[in-house]
Amino acid sequence: MTPEERIAALTDGLHTILEKAVESPAHWQVLLDASATLWRYSGGNVALLMMQMAQRGTEEPTLVAGYKEWERHGRTVLRGEHALWVIAPRTARMNEIALPDGTRQRIPVGQKVPANAVDVSKKTLITGWRGQAVFDVSQTEGTPLLVPRAGAGPAADASELWQSLAEVARRHGFDLSVTDGQYGLTSGFTDFDSRRVQVGAWLNDEERTAVLAHELGHVLLHGPNDDVGRLYGSSADHRGLAEIEAESVAYTVLKAHGIDRGPQSASYLAGWADAVIAAESDARAQDAGRKLPASRVDIAKSVLGRVTAATKGILEITHRPGFGGKIAAADVDPRVGPSETYAGVEGPARSADGPVMAGP
């Protein structure tokens, strides 16, 4: 298969997954569950990894890496295993130059700069896409390690997670208040004009934390300058995909921290498919243009990408222990949680609801 054919096949596979997710809201929650474990991956690649593991009739992916990367961590791919494929960017280093007529141009680094042009900066740009081969930990053997799954092990303390989420709000320039005078008597509200997030004081610790995670979904995704966010609704009118996006972020963030809000999130997430179809209708009515997603599959792809990007942004600040699906995270983050401790396991095994135990 040529690289172009590989990308076409992966893209077609993702299209099929998203069509199925729109047809059945339950598939959306399955994607969020996987994203809570593989949160360092894009939503599209999470979906592709799930699809390929399901086609093999094996377990869900929990930790994936390239062949050489596994070797660097003391594990080798089992004989006869076939790679999983994800979509990765092709990049190139480019010079941005200012020309005498005042215009700017980008040329590859190393290419001769035109006379009288000024070298302004160097940037790494995405020039295309390629298929990248990876393997799940279940396809490897070697140095034993425990691999966490979302929801496995002890749940995070809600009050401690609240403090971490409050830091996320602060970093994005929002003040946080807990008040009985809540706007419209809703549990939470995000005001972009005053840069303030409000959460109801009558809520218990877990509910308050869940509401704050939901409002952070709005903070990251539904600002007044976000054209796509405006297409999906807003945090002010609490409608459509804006609410689905915010609750999906909250559900995934809490799930990654071991707090399962499935029953509480169900009423939001059940409206996923209807909200996608409504957004498709709005896009057509508004003649949104080529830059905005218009078909229901494109909208589903957009929402999945936005939700997983926002989730990653929050989890990187709240210090969720673990790999997030990428073994390379162990190189950059020395913190190891109780469910990720390296251990001498005498062979591969998996508890019913605990971490993967990958042995020699």
N, C-alpha and C positions, 0 to 999 in steps of 0.2 A: 504494500500500500504506500503510495507516495505521500509526502507531507501534506499536500493540498487535499488529497483524498481523506487522510486522517482527520484533518480539521473539519472537513465537510461531514464526515461520519459522526464526529463528536457533537457538532452543531445540530445535526438532525436528531441525535439522541436526546440532547437537552430540550429541543423543541417538543419532542414526544412526552418527556417528563412533565414539562410545564403545561402542556395541553391536558394531561391527566390530572394535574394539580388543580386546574380550573374546573374540571368536570367533577372532582371529588374533593371537598374541603379537607377531608381527613389526610389527604396526601400532603397538603400544605404543612400540617402539624408534624408529619413525619420528617419533612425537610428541615423544619426548625429543630426537631430533636437531634438530627444528625449534625446540624450546624452548631449546636451547643457543645458537641464533642470536638468537631473539626473547625472551630471558630477562627483559626488563622487562615483558612481557605476561603476563597470567594464562594458565593452561593451556587454559582453555576458548576464549579468544580466539585463541591459537596454533592450536588445532584448526580453528576457524572460518576463519581466514585461509588455512590450508593447503587446506581443502576448497574455498574459493572460487577460489583460484588454480588448483587441479587441474581444476575445472569449466571454466575458461577454456582449459585445455591449455597454460598458461604455466609459467614457472619458479616455484620455491618462493619465498615471501615472504622478504625479507631486511631491509627497512627500510620502515616504513610511517608515514604521517602524514596529517593532514587537509589539505584543499585550501589553506587560508590559511597553515597551518604550512609547507608546501612553498614557498609564495611568499616567506615570511619568510627562507627559506634559499636564495633565488635560483633556485628551480626551479618550473616550472609543469606542470600535468597536461596530458598530450597530448590533443588533440582526439579526441572519440569514446570516450574511456576511461570505463568505468563503475566506480563506487565499490565497494570492498570494505566489508563491514560487520562491526563488532565490537559487543559488548555493553558499555555504559558505565553507571555509576550516575547516577541523578538524586539530587542532594543539596540540602539546605536548612539554613540556619543556624537553630539552635533555642536558646532560652533554657531553662535548667533552673532552676526556681524552687522554693523551699521554702514550703509553705503553713502557716498557723497550727496546723493539726492534726498537723503533723509529717510529712506526706506530701510527695512531690516530684512535679512535673509539668513536662512540656516543652511550650512554646508557641513558635510562629514568632517570630523576631526582628522587632521592630517592632509586634507585637501588644501591646495594653495589658496590663500586669501586674496581676493582681487585688489588691485592697486587702489590706494587711497581709502580702502575700507578699514573700519576699526573693529577689532575683536572685542565684543561686549561681554559675552559669557559663554560657558559651556554647559550643556544640558544633556541628560540621557532621555531619549524619546522612544516611545513605542512605535515601531515601524511595521509591525505585523503580528501574526500569531502562529504558534507551532504546537504540536502535540508533545507532551513530556511524559516519559515513562516513569512510573513510580510503583512501589510495592507496599502492601499493607503489612503490618507487623506479623500477622498470622501467616504470611508467606515466607517468613524468615526464621532463622535459628541462630543461636549464639549466646552472647552475654545476656543473662537473665535481667528482666526489668518488668516492673508493674506499670501497666498503661491504664490511666483513668478513663472512665466513661462519664459523660454528663449525668449527674444524679447519683453516681456511685459514691460510697463513703459518706461521712458525716456532712450534713448540710451546713452552709455558712451561718454564722450568727447574724440574724436580721439587723440588729442594731449596729454591728460592726460594718455590715455591707452598706447600711444607710450612710455611714460616715464616708465610705469610699465613693458612693454615688453622689454625695454632696460635693465631693472634690471634683467630680466630673462636671457638675453644674458650674462650679466656681471657675474652672479652667475655660469654660465656654462663655464666661462673662455674665452669668446669671446669679442673682441673689436667690436664696431659698428661705421660705418662711413656712412655718407650721401654724395654722390658724383655724379658729372656729368661725371666722368671718369669711369662709371660702367663697369665691366667686360662683354664683349660681348654685351654691350648696353641692357642687360636684366634689368628688374625692380629690381631684387634682386639676390644676390649670396652669398653662404656660402663657405668659404675657410678653410678647416680643418687644412691644413699645417700651415697657418699663424694665425689660430684661429681668423678669422675676418668675420663679416657679413657686406655686403655692400647693401645699398638701394639707388635707384635712386633719385637724388635731384629734379628732374622735377615733381615728383608726388605730388598730394595734400595731405592734412593731413590724410584723411581716406584711400586713396590708399597706402600711405607710411606705415601706421599702419598695413594694411592688408598684405602687402608684408613682413613686419618684422615678423608678426605672422606666415606666410608661411615659412620663413627662419628658424624660431625657430623650426618648425616641422622637418626640416632637421637636425638642431643642436641636437635635442633630439633623433632622430631616425636613422640617416644615417652616423654615424661616421665610420671611417675606420676599427674599430674592431668589427663592428656589422655584423655578418654573415648573419642574416636574411635581414638586410638592403641592403647588397650587392646583395642578391638574387633578391631584388625588384628594384634595380637600384641605383642611387646616385644623390647627389645634383650637382655633377660636370657635368654629361651628361644630366640631366633633362629628364629622360625617365621613362616610366613604372610606377609601383606602388609607387616608391619613390615620384614622383610628386603628385600622388593621395593622398598618406599619408600626405604629407606636406600641401596640400590644404585642406584636410579634417580637419586637426588640426586647421588651420587658420579659416576655416568656423565655426567650433564649438566654438572656443574661442571667436570670434567676436559675434556670435549669443548669447552666454551666457552673453555677455556684452551689448546686445541690439542692435547690429549692424548687419543687415541682408545683407550678401553679396551673396545671392543666385544667382542673375543674373550674377554677375562677376565670381562666382565659377563654373558656369554651364558647361563651356567648359572643365574644368578639370574633374569634377565629372562625366560628361557624358561618359568619357572613362573608368570608373571604371571596368565594366564587362570585356571589352576587355583586360585591364591590368591584371586582375586576371587570365584570361585564358592564356595570354602570359607568366605570371610568372609560371603557372603550366607547360607549355611547357618547359620553361627554366630549371625548377627544374628537370624534367625528363631527359633533355639533359645533364645536369651537374651531374646527379646521386647524388643529393644533400645529400642524406643520411637520416637516420631516425630522426635526431635531427632537421631537417628543415622541415617546412610544404611543402607538395608535391601536394596533391589534391587541387582542386579549393576551396572546402569548408574549408579545413584546412587553406589555404592561406587567405580566407575571414575572418575566425575566428582570425587568427594571426593579420591581418591588423586592424580589429576592436579593438582588445585588445591593440595593440600598439598605435593606434590613441587616444583612450580614456585615456590611461595611460599618454601619453604626454600632452593631453588636461588638465587633472587633475593637472599635475605638473606645468603647466603654470598658471592655474586659481588660484591655491593656493598661488602663488606669486603675481599675479596681483590684488588680493583682490576683487574678484567678490563677491559683497554682496549676501547673500542668503544661502539657505540650501544645494543646490546641490543635492537635492533628499533625503537627510538624515536629519531627525529631530534632531539627536544627534549633528549636526553641530552647533545648537543654543547653546549648552552647552560649546563648545570650542571656539566659535567665537562670542563675544558680539556685533560685529558690525551688525546693522540692517539697511538695505537700505529702501528707501521710499516705495518700493512696498512690503515690508515684515513687515511693522508696524503692531503690534497686534491691533486689533480693535474690538469693540462690534457690530458684525454683527448679524442681527436678522434672521438668517436662512441661509442655504447653497445657494450660487448663483455663477454664473460665468459670467463675462463680455465677450463679443465676442473675445476681443484680450488682455484682461488684466489678472491680477492674479486670482487664485482661491480664493474665499472668503469662508472659512470654518467657519460656525457658530455653535451655540448650537444645 
